[in-house]
Each structure stands twice: as structure tokens, then as C-alpha cells.
Amino acid sequence: MAGKQQGVPRSPDLIDLGLVEWHHTPAEIADWPRTVRIRQVDCTAAGGFVLALEPYPPEHWTSHEPHDPTFNILFSVCAAVQDRTTGTWHAAAFVDFWNGRAMGDGSLPALFAERPDNRGVLRPGYTNWWGDVRRPWGAMSDYVPQPGDPLGLFVVAGDVRLKDSLPPLQVRERSNVVVVALTPDDEIHVGFIADGPLEPPNGPTPPTPPAPPTGDPIGLQLQHLEGLLKQLEDANARRHVELVNAIARGAAALERVVLAGSVKIFGGTGAIELRVRPPKG
């Protein structure tokens, strides 16, 4: 995907997700309907990012784990950064939000402000996004942000972090994609005007309702019953043929036993050999 240039974003996305390079996050997200919008992005050095979502992601977005009843990831926050040389956008999901988890407390850390890591070493906030030394996000792990760089943000339903594929029952919905410019002091306050209505969620196609009955109601009922009787007769005929064929096969097998003089019957504890004396003649 190297050298891929940004296309025309699908309004109201400010980045065309169909042209980004994804890192351990399903690329199919690009085609998911936008049922939630980001109306405001705020960031401070102390509290990190806060995304104002409208409406707030609904309960049915939640990913559940059958073996862990406490697992209830409602949505994942994704970020996109741009390669300064090629113009290629790279995107991935980084932070999971369970029901009740708040933003503004450092859950989405500011990118430049330093904070202690697990060993107490002060490191810039972006290392808590894509700077993991294990490099789970590939080439994106090498990106070092600078003031003025664009940062794309969006949320997706459920838990998609570090996943290349999703189960069939995963809810496939997301927000729009917004872009903010990074500032040296991590102070960001940007609002976004709604561009058109939200899209309907994905889901099974509702069944086509049957055509309303016309004509004589009693005649329609009789016609329906006649159809059921015909189906029953056909089924009984098939079963009769199957039964006759089974009897014929059994008779042929018995004849082979008599002519052969013996047969072995296998059961759960071994085999029993039956010997049959052929008829004289």
C-alpha cells in the first residue's frame, strides 16, 4: 500500500477510510454505516482527549465474551496519522471503552505531554497510543507526531483493538471521521457541524410481508388446506418408497448371510460371529 494517496472522503468523513493502511484492525470498518457522529474534540495536557458523541453509542454496540461475564466493551477509539513522505494514512484502534468508562481522565492521553509508563519512566503521551515497543501496529509504531500534524479520530462499535477479523455477530457500526491539528501544548478545542443525517444501522433485511388476501376468505382457506394435504401426500409417498427400498435391502443382506454361512455383528464391546447353516439342496 505504500505511496497510496488520499482520495475524496465519503462525506462527512474527513479521511477516506477505504484508502488507509490498517494495522491489526479490520479494514471492513471503512464500509460500516455511520450511526454516531463526533460533534466536538477537546484535549488538554492533563486530561487528554474527550470526544463528544451524538448520540452516545447504544447498548447494542457492546462486545461480550461468553467466558467472561464482566467483559463489556462498548466501543473502540481509533486514530489515523499521515506519513509525511508518501501522504499515506495509517489507522488502527487503540483504546477500548467499556460501559461507564469516562474520557478526560487520561484514558485518551494527550500526545506531547509526558506521563510515567509502567516502570515510572516519563514518556510522551503518543507512546501510549502507537508507541508500544512490541510494535503491534507495524509501521505506524515509528510515527513521531509534530505540532501541526493532522490527527484523524473516530469510534467503532465493540472491541476491534488488535483484531484482523471479527465474529459474524459483531455489530458493524461506527462514527464519522474527524481531523484535528496537533498543537505544541496539547490544547485542542474543535467543533464539527453535522453534515447530513446519520445512516441506518446494518442488520438483517426484514422479510417481505405476505400479500393481503383477496376474494372469498373461505375459498382461500380451502385452497390453503388443499395445498397442505398435497404436501402431506407427497411426503407419505416418499416415505413409503423409502420403506420398501429398506425392506428390499434387508432381505438381500439376509440372503447373502445365508449363502455365506456366517456374518460378524460389531457392537460396543467387540464382534459376535453368527454362523448360519446353508439349506440343503
Buried (B, 14 or more C-beta within 10 A) or exposed (E): EEEBEBEEBBEBBBBBBEBBBBBBBBBBBBEBBBBBBBBBBBBBBEBBBBBBBEEEBBEEBBBEEEEEEEBBBBBBBBBBBBBEEEEBBBBBBBBBBBEEBEBBEBBBBBBBBBBEEEEEEEBBBBBBBBBEEEEBBBBBBEBEBEEEBBBBBBBBBBBBBBBEEBEEEBBBBBBBBBBBEBBEEBEBEEEBEEEEEBBEBEEEEEEEEEEEEEEEEEEEEEEEEEEEEEEEEEEEEEEEEEEEEEEEEEEEEEEEBEEEEEBEEEEEEEEEEEEEEEEEE
